[in-house]
Amino acid sequence: MKKNVARVLSAVMYVVGAVFTVLYILLSLNNDLIIHPVVRLLILAVMCISVYAGSIVICKTFEQARHEKIMKSTFMFFFVLYIVVLLTFTMFDSFYGRHGYNRFFVWDSEMFYRYINESLNLIPFKTIFIFIKGFFDGSIRKDVAAVNLLGNLIAFSPFAFFMPLLFNKMKSLKRFTITMLIIVAAVECTQLIMLTGSFDVDDLILNVGGAVIFYKLFHIQSVKKVISAVTKLEF
């Protein structure tokens, strides 16, 4: 009887998670609405907590051998969701002036050359120094500078959590770093092709650097134990 109650409870939690997932998708697809990123993240947080709780509860109804499979599937779902959200923010989010989808279909040489002149930076640390200088001398709003610097540092940090957790080969720092270089470079090149955001070598430095920093933090022994305890998986 207890097992049936637990499965019903977990089903309810999964349904709540599904409802909030659909809500997020509908809000994202509505071009007439500009939803603040904090609101979107709150919706996603409720969804993730619901799905995670559902997985924890349903694990109690199965033998220990099934727990790893259930939790791995749960965190793989979270990883895919994170990638979708990341691509939305970097390519299509109108709140940050991303119009990748529209520009991809109206692409022309004039727009490309204007993008190259206004949004291309191949000089390492140029943009970083501009934001740091602007932060301290007041030429750039502090919140704008902080969001651009810290935002780029943490934007790809979830990879440092998901990839070693889900893929054994990513437990190597060298492989992880090379993979992150490829992923971030691919995102930057896609932004160039779609003429959205900016193609900036400093984004590459901050994105990869931030991911590596978090990788090292997550692999502190005490942190690893917490992650393993929460995820029920070996980290």
N, C-alpha and C positions, 0 to 999 in steps of 0.2 A: 504493500500500500504506500509506504513512504517513497518507494522508487517511482511509482506512478505520479505521486504528487510532485516530486522533484522534476520529472520530465514535463509535466504540465507547466510548472513554474518556468522552466527553462524555455519552453515553447513561447510563453507569454513574453519573456524577455527578448527572444529572437524577433518576435512580431513587432515589439516596440522599436527595436533596432532597424527593422525593415521599413517601418513607417517613417522614421527620421531620415533614413537613406533616401527614400522616395521624395520626402519633403525637400531635402537638400538638392536633389537633381532637378525638381520642378522649379525651385527658386533660381538655380543656376542657369536654366534654359530660358527663363523669362527675361528677354532683353530690355523690357520696360522697367525692370527693378534693378537698382544698384544696391546690393546687400553688403554692408560693412563686413570685412573679413572676420572680425571678432564674433559677429552673429553667426557666420558660417561655421566657425570653429566650435562655437558652443553647441550648435546642432550636431556636428560631427562627434563632439565629446560625449553627448548624451547617447548617440548611436553606439559608439565604441564601448562605453560603460555597460550598456544593455547587453550587447553581444558577448562581451567578456564575461559578465555575470552569468549569462545563460550557459556559456561553455563551462564555467566553473561548477555550476549546479549539475549540469548533465554528466560531467565527469564522475560525480559521486554515484551515478547509477550504473557505471560500467567498471569492469575490472581494471587494475592498474595499467595493464598492457595497452589499453585503448586510450588512456589519458594523453599520451604524447601525440598521437594522431589527431585527436580532437583539438588540442591546443595549437598544434602546428598549423592546422587548417584555419583556425581562428586568426592567428597572427599573419598568415599568408593573405587572408582577406583584408586585414588592416594594412598590410604592405601595399597591396594593389590599390586600395582606396587612397592611401597616401600619395602614390604615384599619380593617380588621376587628379587629385587635388593640386599637387605640385605643378603638373602640366597646365591645369586651369589657371593657376596664379601666374605662371611664367609666359603663357601664350595667349590666353583668351579673356583674362579678367578685366572687364571694363572699369572697375574701381581704380585700378592702377594704370589705366590707359592702354591696356593690351587689346589689340584688334587683329590678332593673327589670322583668324578665320576669314575676316572680310578682306584683309589686304592680300591674302594668298590668292584670292580669286580676281583681284583687280590689279595684280602686279604689273608694273611697267618700269622701263629703264629710268625714267625721270624720278619716280618714287624711290628706286633703288639708290641712285646717286645722292639723293637728298638724305636718305637713311645713312649712307656711308659718311657723309659730311657731318651729320648731326649726332649719330648714335654709335659710331665705331671708335673703339679705343684699343690699340695694340701696344701701348706703352705701359709696362708693368708699374703698378703703384701710383699712376697718375691720378686716377679717380679717387683712390683711397686717400691720398694726400689732400686732394681738393676738399673732400668731405671732412677730414680731420681739421684742416685749416679753417674751413667754414664753420665748424662746430665751435671752435675756440674764439674766432674773431667776430662771430655773429653775422657773417655774410650769408650763411645758410642756416635756416631754422634748425635748432637743436634736434627736434623730433624727426625732421626729415633726414638729417645726417645720421642720427642713431638708427633709424629704421633701415636706411640703405646699408650701413656698415654691419650692424648686428643682425639685421634680417638676412643678409647674404651669408653671414657666418653660420646661422642656425638653419637656414632653409633646407640644406641637404643633410643635416645632422641625423635625422631618423634613419638614414641608410646605415649609420654606424650601429644602430640598434637592431634593425631588421635583418641585415645581410649576414652578420655572424650568427644570429639566432636561427636563421632558416637554411643557410647554406654552409656546409662544413668548410669548403674551400676558402670562404671569406673570413675564416678565423685567423688567416695570415694577414698582417698589416700591409705587407708589400702588395699582395694581390688585391686587397681592399683599396689601397691608394691608387693603383693602376686602373682598377675598375671605375673608381670615382672620377678619375681624370677623363676616361672615355665617356662616361655618362654626362658629366657637366659640359664637356666639349661638344657632345652631340646636341645638348639643349641649346647651347650658345649658337651653334651652326643652324639649328632649326629656327631660332629667333631671327637670324640673318636672312634665311630663305623666306620666312613669313613676314619680314620687315616689321617686327614687333619687339617691344622692350629695347634692349641695346646689346650689341655684340662687344663685350668688354672683357679684356684679359684679366682685369681686376676682379670681376665676378668669378672667373675660374679660380683665381688665387684664394678668394674668400670662401667660396663654396667648398672647394676641396680641402682647404686648410681647416675650415670649421668641422667638416666631417671627420678628418683625421684627429683633431683635438677631442671630439666627442668619443671617437673610437678608443682613444687612450683612456679617457675618463671612465667609460663603460667597462674597461678591462682592469680597473683597479679591483683588487680581490674582494673587498667588502661590497663594492657596487655590483660585481658579477653575482655574488651570492643573493643579493636583493632581487636582481633581474631574474635569476633562475627560480627563486621562490615565487615571484609574482607570475611568471609565464608558465611555470611548471615544465620548463624545458632547459636543457643544458646550454649555457651561454659560453 
